[in-house]
Amino acid sequence: MSKVIPSSTALAAELLDKVSVCNRLSLSLRTLENMVQEGTFPPPVRVGRRVYWSEIAVRRWQQRLFAAQESWQPH
């Protein structure tokens, strides 16, 4: 479930729960948990009993992951 936290700024980041991140990236819950534990994915922020990721953090991770591919040029 995605949530938007109200903010005084116009650019409030959407918060993604574990299921939303997994759905967005086509990952299993276990794979996401392993990636976080290994340090290859940003750690979540705990709010009460749930954990969330900022959509911005997930987007930055994706950009870094695909940077080489996206900058590829044929010879």
MARBA-3410 file (N, C-alpha, C, O; in Angstrom, 1 decimal):
75
0.8,-1.2,0.0,0.0,0.0,0.0,0.9,1.2,0.0,1.7,1.4,0.9 ~ 0.7,2.1,-0.9,1.4,3.4,-1.0,0.7,4.4,-0.2,-0.5,4.5,-0.1 ~ 1.5,5.3,0.4,1.0,6.4,1.2,1.8,7.6,0.9,2.9,7.6,0.6 ~ 1.1,8.8,1.0,1.7,10.1,0.8,1.6,10.7,2.2,0.5,10.9,2.8 ~ 2.8,11.1,2.7,2.8,11.8,4.0,2.7,13.3,3.7,3.5,13.9,2.9
1.7,14.0,4.3,1.6,15.4,4.1,2.8,16.2,4.5,3.5,15.8,5.5 ~ 3.2,17.2,3.8,4.4,17.9,4.0,4.1,19.4,3.7,3.2,19.7,2.9 ~ 4.9,20.3,4.3,4.8,21.7,4.0,5.4,22.0,2.6,5.2,23.1,2.1 ~ 6.2,21.1,2.1,6.7,21.3,0.7,5.8,20.6,-0.3,5.0,19.7,0.0 ~ 5.9,21.1,-1.5,5.0,20.6,-2.6,5.5,19.3,-3.1,4.7,18.6,-3.7
6.7,18.9,-2.7,7.2,17.6,-3.3,7.3,16.6,-2.2,8.4,16.0,-2.0 ~ 6.2,16.2,-1.6,6.2,15.2,-0.6,6.5,13.8,-1.3,5.9,13.5,-2.3 ~ 7.4,13.1,-0.7,7.8,11.8,-1.3,6.8,10.7,-0.9,6.3,10.7,0.2 ~ 6.4,9.9,-1.9,5.5,8.8,-1.7,6.2,7.8,-0.9,7.4,7.5,-1.2 ~ 5.6,7.2,0.1,6.2,6.1,0.8,5.6,4.8,0.3,4.4,4.6,0.1
6.5,3.8,0.1,6.2,2.5,-0.4,6.4,1.5,0.7,7.5,1.4,1.3 ~ 5.4,0.6,0.9,5.6,-0.5,1.9,6.3,-1.6,1.2,6.6,-1.6,0.0 ~ 6.6,-2.7,2.0,7.4,-3.8,1.4,6.7,-4.4,0.2,7.4,-4.7,-0.7 ~ 5.4,-4.6,0.3,4.7,-5.3,-0.8,4.7,-4.4,-2.1,4.9,-4.9,-3.2 ~ 4.6,-3.1,-1.9,4.6,-2.2,-3.0,6.0,-2.2,-3.7,6.1,-2.2,-4.9
7.0,-2.2,-2.9,8.4,-2.2,-3.4,8.6,-3.5,-4.2,9.1,-3.5,-5.3 ~ 8.2,-4.6,-3.6,8.3,-5.9,-4.3,7.5,-6.0,-5.6,8.0,-6.5,-6.6 ~ 6.3,-5.5,-5.6,5.5,-5.4,-6.8,6.1,-4.6,-7.9,6.2,-4.9,-9.0 ~ 6.6,-3.4,-7.5,7.2,-2.5,-8.4,8.5,-3.0,-9.1,8.7,-2.8,-10.3 ~ 9.3,-3.8,-8.3,10.5,-4.3,-8.8,10.5,-5.8,-9.2,11.5,-6.4,-9.6
9.3,-6.4,-9.1,9.1,-7.8,-9.4,10.1,-8.7,-8.6,10.7,-9.6,-9.1 ~ 10.1,-8.4,-7.3,10.9,-9.2,-6.4,10.0,-9.9,-5.4,8.9,-9.5,-5.1 ~ 10.6,-11.0,-4.8,9.9,-11.7,-3.7,10.2,-10.9,-2.4,11.2,-10.2,-2.4 ~ 9.4,-11.1,-1.4,9.7,-10.5,-0.1,11.0,-10.9,0.4,11.8,-10.1,1.0 ~ 11.3,-12.2,0.3,12.6,-12.7,0.8,13.8,-12.1,0.1,14.8,-11.8,0.7
13.7,-11.9,-1.3,14.8,-11.3,-2.0,15.0,-9.9,-1.6,16.1,-9.5,-1.4 ~ 13.9,-9.1,-1.4,14.1,-7.8,-0.9,14.7,-7.7,0.5,15.7,-6.9,0.7 ~ 14.3,-8.6,1.4,14.9,-8.6,2.7,16.4,-9.0,2.6,17.2,-8.4,3.3 ~ 16.7,-9.9,1.7,18.1,-10.3,1.6,19.0,-9.2,1.0,20.1,-8.9,1.5 ~ 18.4,-8.4,0.0,19.1,-7.3,-0.5,19.4,-6.2,0.5,20.5,-5.6,0.5
18.4,-6.0,1.3,18.6,-5.0,2.4,19.7,-5.4,3.4,20.5,-4.7,3.8 ~ 19.6,-6.7,3.8,20.6,-7.3,4.7,22.0,-7.2,4.1,22.9,-7.0,4.9 ~ 22.1,-7.5,2.8,23.4,-7.5,2.2,23.9,-6.1,1.9,25.1,-5.9,1.5 ~ 23.1,-5.1,2.0,23.5,-3.7,1.8,23.4,-3.3,0.3,24.0,-2.3,-0.1 ~ 22.7,-4.1,-0.5,22.6,-3.8,-1.9,21.3,-3.1,-2.3,21.0,-2.7,-3.4
20.5,-2.8,-1.2,19.2,-2.0,-1.4,19.1,-1.1,-0.2,19.5,-1.5,0.9 ~ 18.5,0.1,-0.4,18.4,1.0,0.8,17.7,0.4,1.9,16.7,-0.3,1.7 ~ 18.1,0.7,3.2,17.4,0.2,4.3,16.0,0.9,4.5,15.9,2.0,4.1 ~ 15.0,0.2,5.0,13.7,0.8,5.2,13.7,1.7,6.5,14.6,1.6,7.3 ~ 12.7,2.5,6.6,12.4,3.2,7.8,11.2,2.6,8.5,10.2,2.4,7.9
11.4,2.3,9.8,10.3,1.7,10.5,9.4,2.8,11.1,9.8,3.7,11.7 ~ 8.1,2.6,10.8,7.0,3.5,11.3,6.0,2.6,12.0,5.2,1.9,11.3 ~ 6.1,2.5,13.3,5.2,1.6,14.1,5.7,0.2,13.8,6.8,-0.2,13.9 ~ 4.7,-0.6,13.3,5.0,-2.1,13.0,5.4,-2.3,11.6,5.8,-3.4,11.2 ~ 5.3,-1.2,10.8,5.6,-1.4,9.3,6.9,-0.7,8.9,7.4,0.1,9.6
7.4,-1.1,7.8,8.6,-0.5,7.2,8.2,0.1,5.8,7.4,-0.4,5.1 ~ 8.9,1.2,5.5,8.6,2.0,4.3,9.9,2.4,3.7,11.0,2.6,4.3 ~ 9.8,2.6,2.3,10.9,3.2,1.6,10.4,4.4,0.9,9.2,4.4,0.4 ~ 11.2,5.4,0.8,10.8,6.6,0.0,10.9,6.2,-1.5,11.8,5.5,-1.9 ~ 9.9,6.7,-2.2,9.9,6.4,-3.7,11.2,7.0,-4.3,11.7,6.5,-5.3
11.7,8.1,-3.7,12.9,8.7,-4.2,14.1,7.8,-4.0,14.9,7.6,-5.0 ~ 14.2,7.1,-2.9,15.3,6.2,-2.6,15.2,5.0,-3.6,16.3,4.6,-4.1 ~ 14.0,4.5,-3.8,13.9,3.4,-4.8,14.3,3.8,-6.2,14.9,3.0,-6.9 ~ 13.8,5.0,-6.6,14.2,5.5,-7.9,15.7,5.7,-8.1,16.2,5.3,-9.1 ~ 16.3,6.2,-7.1,17.8,6.4,-7.1,18.5,5.1,-7.2,19.5,4.9,-8.0
18.0,4.1,-6.5,18.6,2.7,-6.6,18.5,2.2,-8.0,19.5,1.7,-8.5 ~ 17.3,2.4,-8.6,17.1,1.9,-10.0,18.0,2.6,-10.9,18.6,2.0,-11.8 ~ 18.2,3.9,-10.8,19.0,4.7,-11.7,20.5,4.3,-11.6,21.2,4.1,-12.6 ~ 21.0,4.0,-10.4,22.4,3.5,-10.2,22.5,2.1,-10.8,23.5,1.8,-11.5 ~ 21.5,1.3,-10.6,21.6,-0.1,-11.1,21.7,-0.1,-12.6,22.4,-0.9,-13.2
20.9,0.8,-13.3,20.8,0.7,-14.7,21.7,1.8,-15.4,21.5,2.0,-16.6 ~ 22.5,2.5,-14.7,23.3,3.7,-15.3,24.1,3.2,-16.4,24.2,3.8,-17.5 ~ 24.9,2.1,-16.2,25.8,1.7,-17.3,25.0,1.2,-18.5,25.4,1.5,-19.7 ~ 23.9,0.6,-18.3,23.1,0.1,-19.4,22.5,1.3,-20.2,22.5,1.3,-21.4 ~ 22.0,2.3,-19.5,21.4,3.4,-20.1,22.4,4.4,-20.8,22.0,5.1,-21.7
23.6,4.3,-20.4,24.6,5.2,-21.0,25.4,4.4,-22.1,26.3,5.0,-22.7 ~ 25.0,3.2,-22.4,25.7,2.4,-23.4,25.5,3.0,-24.8,24.4,3.5,-25.1 ~ 26.6,3.0,-25.6,26.6,3.5,-26.9,27.2,2.5,-27.8,28.2,1.9,-27.5 ~ 26.6,2.2,-29.0,27.2,1.2,-29.9,28.5,1.8,-30.5,28.6,3.0,-30.6 ~ 29.4,1.0,-30.8,30.7,1.4,-31.4,30.6,1.7,-32.9,31.5,2.1,-33.5
END
